[in-house]
Amino acid sequence: MKKVLVTGAGGYIGRHVVQKLLEKGVTVIAVDFNTDGIPAGAITLQQDIFSGDKDIFQKLQYPDVCLHMAWKDGFIHNSDSHMLMLSKHFEFIQNMVLGGLKHLSVMGTMHEVGYFEGEINEETPCNPISLYGISKDALRRSCFELLKNKAIVFQWLRAYYIFGDDKKNHSIFTKLIEAEMEGKAEFPFTMGKNKYDFISVDELAEQIASVVLQDEVNGIINCCSGQAISLADQVESFIQKNNLNIKLKYGAFPDREYDSPAVWGNNSKIKRIMKYE
């Protein structure tokens, strides 16, 4: 039975990944500052992984796999914390490797790529233009350099646009629910023409769990649907499925400068892992 360490296990995505791993019969060591939302069945620890402790691998019970998902302010793309914490993330990973870790998986984001139109694959150049994207991209590059010529499995899990479990999220879907509960008739919106690769948090968690439990498909792996859907279509579908009365006020906001007209992930690797083909 594999022992998988999940950092950020109490977070929005982390809780779902822990549950999927438990359902697959895995021993899960779940680490977070707040362990209240972590599913029962996991071994929960409140260890400070950013302490610089050289013995962190031992203190985290010698996991077979480290799935590093911990990240502060993931929904605030230009928070200073992204750059301020970057060296701490690298130090943690370096100490885990020096301690004896043989399989590392790290949560990435399509925001590493920056402004791009079309399908993103592992060869797509990265030119991030938010502090979140810049710091994730720097960590990815640093990990590849650190692990070069080492017999260590490395997987960089690049996520896209996530929905589901929306009361725990900070996305537009969460804000729609909040506006509905406040009795608002309209929700200020962009024109909604941009197309994105949407994936439910449940499906994303299933993909992540499947990735880390195998070691044949590695490197950059897009955890995605492989399809582009307009923001307007996705949000209107969400409103209908959740029987919301609120209406979208199109054109109230401009699109963010770093959002692409149409972007989606190449899902060939995840399909191999999930055995869709």
Buried (B, 14 or more C-beta within 10 A) or exposed (E): EBBBBBBBBBBBBBBBBBBBBBEBEBBBBBBBEEBEBBBEBBBBBEBEBBEEBEEBBEBBEEBBBBBBBBBBBBEBBBBEBBBEBBBBBBBBBBBBBEBEBBBBBBBBBBBBBBBBEEBBBBEBEBBBBBBBBBBBBBBBEBBEEBBEEEEBBBBBBBBBBBBBBBEBBEBBBBBBBEBBEEEBEEBEBBBBEBBBBBBBBBBBBBBBBBBBBEBEBBEBBBBBBBEBBBBBEBBBEBBEEEEBEBEBEBEEEEBEEBBBEBBBBBBBBBBBBBEEE
